[in-house]
C-alpha cells in the first residue's frame, strides 16, 4: 500500500479528452490498496484568459480581487476530473485549497504555504476516494483566497505530500524530466536521471522553469522524493532527492539555467553611510518585491556617494518602479535607471565545490562569444552572470558545450 501525490499541469488537463486520459492512466496503474491524491492546475491557458479579462476591466493590480478571480480556474479542473473518475467507476471527491486545509500568508499573488491540516483529505482517502485538490491556492488567516504564484501547483503537491507523509510526489508535465539546459535553446541538452534538492533549487531559482523553487524547498524540508516525468509517456523522468543513489564521480556542473524575466535597477548618488541600503530595500520588501543580484560601488571622485545596482523580476518592474520613485522623492536621490533588456545565465553543480577553474571556464565561454558581463554573483553551488538579453541563448549554448557536452553528467 502506498500513498501517492500526483500533480498535473494546465497542458495536461487542457481538454475533457486529456482529463479522461489522465484518469484512465491513474486507474491503470493503481493497486487496490493505493491511496492517491491528485493536484491539478487550471485547464490550458485558463489562467492567462482570466488575467486578460481582468485587464479589460482595469490596468491596476488589485491583488485580493485578482486572486479571487484566478482561483476559479482550478475549481473547474478539479470538478471535471472528479466527475470523470466517478464516470469510470472510481469514487472521487474534489477539494479547493481551502477545503484541503492549505493555509497561506496574506501575500496576494505570491502566497506562501504556512501550514496544512490534511484531516479532511485523510478522511476522504479512508473512505475509498481518489482526492483531487486545486493547486495554486490556499486560505489566509483573514479568510481570503490567496494564490501561490506561477508554478504554485507544484508547491501545493509537494507540500501536501509532506503533510500526508506520502511515499512519493510525481510531477507530471509536458517534458519528460529535468534537462541540463532548456532543450528548446540547446538541442544537445540531455535529461538527468537524478539531481539533489540543493542543485534543483538553484536551477529553479535561476530560471529553469520545470519546477517552482518553493516546491523544491518543500521537498527538501519534508524529504519527499519528487519524480518529474511526462504526462504523455511512461518513460522514467528525473528524481529529485537528498543525495545521489548512483555510484561514480559526478560532473562539477550539472546544468545551465537562464532567466529573461529580469530587470536591472541602478540607484545613483546614494549617501555612502550606514543604513541607506537598508532603507532602499525596506521599501521594496514592504511591497513584497524580491531582490536578487546586488552590487554597491564607491565613486573614486567622490567617496561620499555610492551607486547601488540590483536585479528584480521583470514581472515586478512596474510596482518596483512606483515604489522606488517614491523613495527617490523622499530621500533626494540623484537618479534611478532601469533596464529590462537583460538576462541572467547561471551554471549549477555541487561538484564545483573544490573544483578550481569553473569561473574561469565560464568567463572564457562568454569571451568566446564576445559577450559582456554586467554583474556576477555566486553561491556555493552556482555562478550567475547578468548579460544583455539578446546574448542569453548564445551564452547558454556556449557554456553547455564547454561544461557538459563531453561529460557523462546525465549518468
Steps between C-alpha positions, in 0.01 A plus 500: 500500500637840404381855539574691181462865405483571126499849350384582147556839340274709283604346168423154643139595583440738209201308355240246619681239289828566678326493838359157415845383388642600839224320689545184295878510544471534877248216526707272274797511740305522827525203733190417711662625821661813356380836628530779245480878518500689169590871484403684181549842346246700302413367154742602223527876474213568742712704739628719216143542375385610844789747520396640163145544626630692801703730276186582303353637823803671651868571444572499873603196704221440750670213680214363706241517225739359242562199723125455545475485121799276431410234758190415297712344224612204711148445633388415147779244458448321829124463452537367144768249603290379795199455270715304255624260770145443620386435143774235474377331818757639743374698803657845504456838664638844419629755750604862461821602674292629790306173533826302491624699802770704325581813701698781337647841567306812397733580210251514213642349182811380686359308794715260699362183653529536876327182613276218380230324700428197279235343727225527240728354232584201722131443573415498130788261422391263776152496345650364180509820295764630269538858625544782249640825642518841334860611464627858511277615787432505872330697774656783703425555867261784413282264294620619158591274210866545404689368196855368519651649186589341168577131543326501837328169433841331532531648847149387591581143395833473682367670815202263506733204451698618801193556717356161402838326537457367148737242355564705187392818323477475122503822297353427157575760238548547125872417524638164605737615772762755602752582229852638518369812320180606330484255204320764295817710524760221506392197294799309641368531857427167664272376773647436844395179674532664842593830660530615861257738667773760531595490133138497385417792727779705345395398148138599570592823676725599212247447224445129427122501460436130553450545879402787727775578757259486795393150396860383514539666841197305623644176367827561678331600824278190515743264320238420238646335189375691194470322166475742205361314199289530186121487492506352154748210530585229751871591487681542831577863572737671745508429874559796729626378836743556785801333343603291202425128505747419222868444561775668305634847457252776429576785263595832656218671310158340484309756297475842340201723578392829351237754596371782280242613758756744640523877540805697614470802729782750556461750785744786442655737751400333826662627821788271598396448861354220712128433465442630147490156336264389775261783412499420129435131539247554779284694255509203263446243774184677619369467143584125506761539224795259503849632422765277350848609386636803689815705431607816685788713373666812644582778256872574491439873439257530789519233769207659685268364231439147378298330228292189574410259220262207548260276310135413545250291306381689193144407597551711815645794305189726480436474873870533585533813287204656678651422842849617407379829356340570838835418666679730255268789583509442877879473525630733230663229288675635191353251255381140459564316174303199381574233239285206396709378206719279722517131586666281760701194397623256764691176549398267784670201656597380846814359339641848446586507871872430509527503118726790395447668166122490466466879503791541260347250256161669520648843434701347217178386336367857521824627348472252212158644422611862545240533777542771762427426867321772700466338844638178654361322805591167655380244751669181616353305207427762232645790305267752334573776251276783385536568127307659212181307431585467130807292595326262743435202272848521343654508849304195615608302193867598541507414871317171451745398226799586719386328821252226414513366147816299560400362840276227633312745723170324422618176649 
